[in-house]
Amino acid sequence: CQHYLNSSKLVIIKGKIVAVIYRCVKRGAKNGTFCFILIFSRKVT
């Protein structure tokens, strides 16, 4: 059983750099696992 599952990916879409970060954090038996996705985008200059 993994406590932390992290993956991040950098992609370039239509001239923008997009970072997609997927994260799972185990909060204990009561709360279960909390997962969230962060997306950052920045224009390529």
C-alpha positions as CSV (number, residue, x, y, z in Angstrom):
1,C,0.0,0.0,0.0
2,Q,1.5,3.3,-1.1
3,H,0.9,6.3,1.2
4,Y,1.8,8.8,-1.5
5,L,1.2,8.5,-5.2
6,N,2.6,11.3,-7.1
7,S,3.0,11.8,-10.8
8,S,3.7,14.9,-12.8
9,K,3.7,15.5,-16.6
10,L,4.9,18.4,-18.7
11,V,3.2,18.8,-22.1
12,I,3.1,21.6,-24.6
13,I,-0.3,22.3,-26.1
14,K,-0.8,25.1,-28.7
15,G,2.3,27.1,-27.6
16,K,1.6,26.7,-23.9
17,I,3.6,24.7,-21.4
18,V,1.1,22.7,-19.3
19,A,2.1,21.0,-16.1
20,V,-0.3,18.3,-14.8
21,I,0.4,17.1,-11.3
22,Y,-1.6,14.2,-9.9
23,R,-1.4,13.5,-6.2
24,C,-2.9,11.1,-3.8
25,V,-2.5,11.4,-0.1
26,K,-3.6,8.8,2.4
27,R,-5.3,10.5,5.2
28,G,-5.7,7.6,7.6
29,A,-8.3,4.8,7.8
30,K,-11.1,7.1,8.7
31,N,-10.8,9.6,5.9
32,G,-9.6,7.3,3.1
33,T,-7.4,8.6,0.3
34,F,-7.6,12.2,-1.0
35,C,-6.6,12.7,-4.6
36,F,-6.3,15.9,-6.5
37,I,-5.0,17.2,-9.8
38,L,-3.2,20.5,-10.2
39,I,-2.9,22.0,-13.7
40,F,-0.5,24.9,-14.4
41,S,-0.2,26.5,-17.8
42,R,2.2,29.2,-19.1
43,K,2.6,30.7,-22.5
44,V,5.8,30.1,-24.2
45,T,7.5,33.4,-25.0
